[in-house]
Amino acid sequence: MTHSPRFLVALRAALRPPSAPRRTSRRLAAGAAAGSLALLATFALAPPMPTGRITLVDSSTGRAQTLTASEKVAAAETNRDGYSATPGMVTLAASGTNYDWAKLVLQSAGWPLSDSNVTVLVRWMRQENGTSSWWNRNNPLNNGWGSGGGGGTGTYPNLVVAAQMAAENLHRNSVFRAIAAAFAASAPTEVIEQAIWASPWASSHYANGAHWHY
């Protein structure tokens, strides 16, 4: 709480011992009143701060700098770019679902994590190893490249390596070029699936989709 100077003077006078001369109290009161009037006069005579001027003081040197902005300058409009984030390899591996593994394949290949891409890969995994054991032999797509089993019966040391090998096989082998292009373009699910059925990934070609599970 802030009190006026006159109130403080009166308070001090009331608390002063009775033996103090009354003349001294009057002088103090008169001095305080004069000081208050002088202070008010100082503020009244001080020029107003110019509009658009900011004074900054460097606390280390004590030097002041003044920045004056023209009133004619209009505020600039700022457009902020949006951003998005995708889960990384470590996060996907730690979560460890069949959908996470599908995303690991896409990330390893540099393809979008789109709904159509993830959906087709999960369906493909479902066709190869079922849903209850999609991680069978750490080879969800029964990939022969680098697994030690040319017919897709091989295994990998872990599912991260399996995802990398599946992506590498789809990239390196020209017979899978249509599949890779469809994933890269985030094509509709039926387009990607048609490319898979037409490829030699499975010798049965999934009966041209008749043996494909949705």
MIGU-651414 format. One record per residue (C-alpha): residue number from 1; x, y, z. Coordinates in nm, 2 decimals. Layout:
N
+------+--------+--------+--------+
| resi |      u |      v |      w |
+------+--------+--------+--------+
|  NUM |      X |      Y |      Z |
...
+------+--------+--------+--------+
//
This chain:
214
+------+--------+--------+--------+
| resi |      u |      v |      w |
+------+--------+--------+--------+
|    1 |   0.00 |   0.00 |   0.00 |
|    2 |   0.13 |   0.35 |  -0.09 |
|    3 |   0.05 |   0.66 |   0.12 |
|    4 |   0.08 |   1.03 |   0.04 |
|    5 |   0.37 |   1.23 |   0.18 |
|    6 |   0.13 |   1.44 |   0.39 |
|    7 |   0.00 |   1.13 |   0.56 |
|    8 |   0.35 |   1.01 |   0.64 |
|    9 |   0.44 |   1.35 |   0.79 |
|   10 |   0.13 |   1.34 |   1.01 |
|   11 |   0.21 |   0.99 |   1.12 |
|   12 |   0.57 |   1.07 |   1.21 |
|   13 |   0.44 |   1.37 |   1.41 |
|   14 |   0.19 |   1.16 |   1.60 |
|   15 |   0.46 |   0.90 |   1.69 |
|   16 |   0.72 |   1.17 |   1.81 |
|   17 |   0.78 |   1.18 |   2.19 |
|   18 |   0.58 |   1.45 |   2.38 |
|   19 |   0.91 |   1.62 |   2.48 |
|   20 |   0.99 |   1.72 |   2.12 |
|   21 |   0.94 |   2.09 |   2.05 |
|   22 |   0.62 |   2.17 |   1.85 |
|   23 |   0.82 |   2.41 |   1.64 |
|   24 |   1.04 |   2.13 |   1.50 |
|   25 |   0.73 |   1.93 |   1.40 |
|   26 |   0.59 |   2.23 |   1.22 |
|   27 |   0.92 |   2.28 |   1.04 |
|   28 |   0.93 |   1.92 |   0.93 |
|   29 |   0.57 |   1.94 |   0.81 |
|   30 |   0.64 |   2.25 |   0.62 |
|   31 |   0.96 |   2.11 |   0.47 |
|   32 |   0.78 |   1.79 |   0.37 |
|   33 |   0.50 |   1.98 |   0.21 |
|   34 |   0.74 |   2.20 |   0.02 |
|   35 |   0.94 |   1.90 |  -0.10 |
|   36 |   0.62 |   1.73 |  -0.22 |
|   37 |   0.52 |   2.05 |  -0.41 |
|   38 |   0.86 |   2.06 |  -0.57 |
|   39 |   0.85 |   1.70 |  -0.67 |
|   40 |   0.50 |   1.75 |  -0.82 |
|   41 |   0.63 |   2.05 |  -1.01 |
|   42 |   0.92 |   1.85 |  -1.15 |
|   43 |   0.69 |   1.59 |  -1.29 |
|   44 |   0.45 |   1.85 |  -1.42 |
|   45 |   0.73 |   2.03 |  -1.61 |
|   46 |   0.89 |   1.71 |  -1.75 |
|   47 |   0.82 |   1.67 |  -2.12 |
|   48 |   0.61 |   1.38 |  -2.23 |
|   49 |   0.79 |   1.08 |  -2.38 |
|   50 |   0.79 |   1.10 |  -2.76 |
|   51 |   0.56 |   0.84 |  -2.93 |
|   52 |   0.74 |   0.55 |  -3.07 |
|   53 |   1.06 |   0.60 |  -2.87 |
|   54 |   1.21 |   0.32 |  -2.66 |
|   55 |   1.52 |   0.36 |  -2.44 |
|   56 |   1.72 |   0.06 |  -2.35 |
|   57 |   2.00 |   0.06 |  -2.09 |
|   58 |   2.29 |  -0.19 |  -2.09 |
|   59 |   2.31 |  -0.32 |  -1.74 |
|   60 |   2.68 |  -0.41 |  -1.77 |
|   61 |   2.80 |  -0.07 |  -1.90 |
|   62 |   2.52 |   0.17 |  -1.80 |
|   63 |   2.50 |   0.31 |  -2.15 |
|   64 |   2.16 |   0.40 |  -2.29 |
|   65 |   2.04 |   0.35 |  -2.64 |
|   66 |   1.73 |   0.51 |  -2.79 |
|   67 |   1.53 |   0.36 |  -3.07 |
|   68 |   1.27 |   0.58 |  -3.24 |
|   69 |   1.02 |   0.42 |  -3.48 |
|   70 |   0.83 |   0.64 |  -3.73 |
|   71 |   0.46 |   0.64 |  -3.70 |
|   72 |   0.43 |   0.60 |  -4.08 |
|   73 |   0.58 |   0.25 |  -4.07 |
|   74 |   0.31 |  -0.01 |  -4.09 |
|   75 |   0.34 |  -0.34 |  -3.91 |
|   76 |   0.46 |  -0.62 |  -4.14 |
|   77 |   0.25 |  -0.93 |  -4.18 |
|   78 |   0.43 |  -1.25 |  -4.09 |
|   79 |   0.34 |  -1.59 |  -4.24 |
|   80 |   0.46 |  -1.88 |  -4.04 |
|   81 |   0.52 |  -2.21 |  -4.21 |
|   82 |   0.35 |  -2.51 |  -4.07 |
|   83 |   0.54 |  -2.82 |  -3.96 |
|   84 |   0.48 |  -3.19 |  -3.91 |
|   85 |   0.67 |  -3.47 |  -3.75 |
|   86 |   0.69 |  -3.84 |  -3.82 |
|   87 |   0.80 |  -4.11 |  -3.58 |
|   88 |   1.16 |  -4.22 |  -3.61 |
|   89 |   1.32 |  -4.56 |  -3.64 |
|   90 |   1.38 |  -4.59 |  -3.27 |
|   91 |   1.03 |  -4.50 |  -3.18 |
|   92 |   0.87 |  -4.74 |  -3.43 |
|   93 |   1.10 |  -5.02 |  -3.33 |
|   94 |   1.02 |  -4.97 |  -2.96 |
|   95 |   0.65 |  -4.97 |  -3.02 |
|   96 |   0.67 |  -5.29 |  -3.23 |
|   97 |   0.33 |  -5.33 |  -3.39 |
|   98 |   0.26 |  -5.46 |  -3.74 |
|   99 |   0.17 |  -5.11 |  -3.84 |
|  100 |   0.50 |  -4.98 |  -3.70 |
|  101 |   0.69 |  -5.24 |  -3.90 |
|  102 |   0.51 |  -5.13 |  -4.22 |
|  103 |   0.62 |  -4.77 |  -4.15 |
|  104 |   0.98 |  -4.90 |  -4.09 |
|  105 |   0.98 |  -5.04 |  -4.44 |
|  106 |   0.85 |  -4.72 |  -4.58 |
|  107 |   1.10 |  -4.50 |  -4.39 |
|  108 |   1.39 |  -4.73 |  -4.49 |
|  109 |   1.29 |  -4.70 |  -4.86 |
|  110 |   1.23 |  -4.32 |  -4.84 |
|  111 |   0.86 |  -4.35 |  -4.92 |
|  112 |   0.57 |  -4.15 |  -4.77 |
|  113 |   0.40 |  -4.28 |  -4.46 |
|  114 |   0.07 |  -4.23 |  -4.62 |
|  115 |  -0.25 |  -4.42 |  -4.53 |
|  116 |  -0.26 |  -4.61 |  -4.86 |
|  117 |   0.11 |  -4.72 |  -4.83 |
|  118 |   0.07 |  -4.84 |  -4.47 |
|  119 |  -0.26 |  -5.01 |  -4.55 |
|  120 |  -0.12 |  -5.21 |  -4.84 |
|  121 |   0.19 |  -5.32 |  -4.65 |
|  122 |  -0.01 |  -5.44 |  -4.35 |
|  123 |  -0.24 |  -5.64 |  -4.59 |
|  124 |   0.07 |  -5.78 |  -4.76 |
|  125 |   0.21 |  -5.89 |  -4.43 |
|  126 |  -0.13 |  -6.04 |  -4.34 |
|  127 |  -0.11 |  -6.25 |  -4.66 |
|  128 |   0.25 |  -6.37 |  -4.60 |
|  129 |   0.24 |  -6.46 |  -4.23 |
|  130 |  -0.11 |  -6.39 |  -4.09 |
|  131 |  -0.19 |  -6.15 |  -3.81 |
|  132 |  -0.11 |  -6.36 |  -3.50 |
|  133 |   0.25 |  -6.43 |  -3.61 |
|  134 |   0.33 |  -6.15 |  -3.85 |
|  135 |   0.68 |  -6.13 |  -3.71 |
|  136 |   0.75 |  -6.50 |  -3.80 |
|  137 |   1.13 |  -6.56 |  -3.84 |
|  138 |   1.18 |  -6.18 |  -3.82 |
|  139 |   1.07 |  -6.18 |  -4.18 |
|  140 |   0.71 |  -6.04 |  -4.21 |
|  141 |   0.71 |  -6.03 |  -4.59 |
|  142 |   0.90 |  -6.36 |  -4.64 |
|  143 |   1.17 |  -6.17 |  -4.82 |
|  144 |   1.45 |  -6.38 |  -4.96 |
|  145 |   1.70 |  -6.09 |  -5.01 |
|  146 |   1.97 |  -6.12 |  -4.74 |
|  147 |   1.78 |  -6.36 |  -4.52 |
|  148 |   1.96 |  -6.68 |  -4.62 |
|  149 |   1.65 |  -6.83 |  -4.77 |
|  150 |   1.60 |  -6.77 |  -5.14 |
|  151 |   1.24 |  -6.87 |  -5.14 |
|  152 |   1.15 |  -6.63 |  -4.86 |
|  153 |   1.20 |  -6.89 |  -4.58 |
|  154 |   1.51 |  -6.72 |  -4.43 |
|  155 |   1.54 |  -6.51 |  -4.12 |
|  156 |   1.69 |  -6.18 |  -4.01 |
|  157 |   1.86 |  -6.09 |  -3.68 |
|  158 |   1.58 |  -5.85 |  -3.59 |
|  159 |   1.28 |  -5.67 |  -3.74 |
|  160 |   1.46 |  -5.35 |  -3.81 |
|  161 |   1.71 |  -5.53 |  -4.04 |
|  162 |   1.41 |  -5.71 |  -4.19 |
|  163 |   1.25 |  -5.37 |  -4.28 |
|  164 |   1.57 |  -5.24 |  -4.43 |
|  165 |   1.62 |  -5.56 |  -4.64 |
|  166 |   1.26 |  -5.55 |  -4.77 |
|  167 |   1.31 |  -5.19 |  -4.88 |
|  168 |   1.64 |  -5.27 |  -5.04 |
|  169 |   1.50 |  -5.56 |  -5.23 |
|  170 |   1.21 |  -5.35 |  -5.37 |
|  171 |   1.46 |  -5.08 |  -5.47 |
|  172 |   1.73 |  -5.29 |  -5.62 |
|  173 |   1.54 |  -5.55 |  -5.82 |
|  174 |   1.40 |  -5.43 |  -6.15 |
|  175 |   1.11 |  -5.68 |  -6.13 |
|  176 |   0.97 |  -5.49 |  -5.84 |
|  177 |   1.00 |  -5.15 |  -6.01 |
|  178 |   0.63 |  -5.10 |  -6.04 |
|  179 |   0.58 |  -5.17 |  -5.67 |
|  180 |   0.84 |  -4.92 |  -5.58 |
|  181 |   0.70 |  -4.66 |  -5.81 |
|  182 |   0.35 |  -4.71 |  -5.67 |
|  183 |   0.47 |  -4.67 |  -5.31 |
|  184 |   0.68 |  -4.37 |  -5.40 |
|  185 |   0.37 |  -4.20 |  -5.55 |
|  186 |   0.14 |  -4.30 |  -5.26 |
|  187 |  -0.09 |  -4.45 |  -5.52 |
|  188 |  -0.44 |  -4.58 |  -5.43 |
|  189 |  -0.43 |  -4.91 |  -5.26 |
|  190 |  -0.57 |  -5.10 |  -5.56 |
|  191 |  -0.29 |  -4.97 |  -5.78 |
|  192 |  -0.02 |  -5.08 |  -5.54 |
|  193 |  -0.18 |  -5.42 |  -5.49 |
|  194 |  -0.21 |  -5.48 |  -5.86 |
|  195 |   0.17 |  -5.41 |  -5.89 |
|  196 |   0.24 |  -5.66 |  -5.61 |
|  197 |   0.02 |  -5.93 |  -5.77 |
|  198 |   0.18 |  -5.88 |  -6.11 |
|  199 |   0.53 |  -5.92 |  -5.97 |
|  200 |   0.72 |  -6.24 |  -5.90 |
|  201 |   0.74 |  -6.17 |  -5.52 |
|  202 |   0.51 |  -6.47 |  -5.48 |
|  203 |   0.52 |  -6.74 |  -5.74 |
|  204 |   0.14 |  -6.78 |  -5.71 |
|  205 |   0.09 |  -6.40 |  -5.78 |
|  206 |  -0.16 |  -6.43 |  -5.50 |
|  207 |  -0.40 |  -6.57 |  -5.76 |
|  208 |  -0.42 |  -6.22 |  -5.90 |
|  209 |  -0.58 |  -6.10 |  -5.58 |
|  210 |  -0.81 |  -6.39 |  -5.52 |
|  211 |  -0.59 |  -6.49 |  -5.23 |
|  212 |  -0.55 |  -6.14 |  -5.09 |
|  213 |  -0.69 |  -6.06 |  -4.75 |
|  214 |  -0.84 |  -5.73 |  -4.65 |
+------+--------+--------+--------+
//
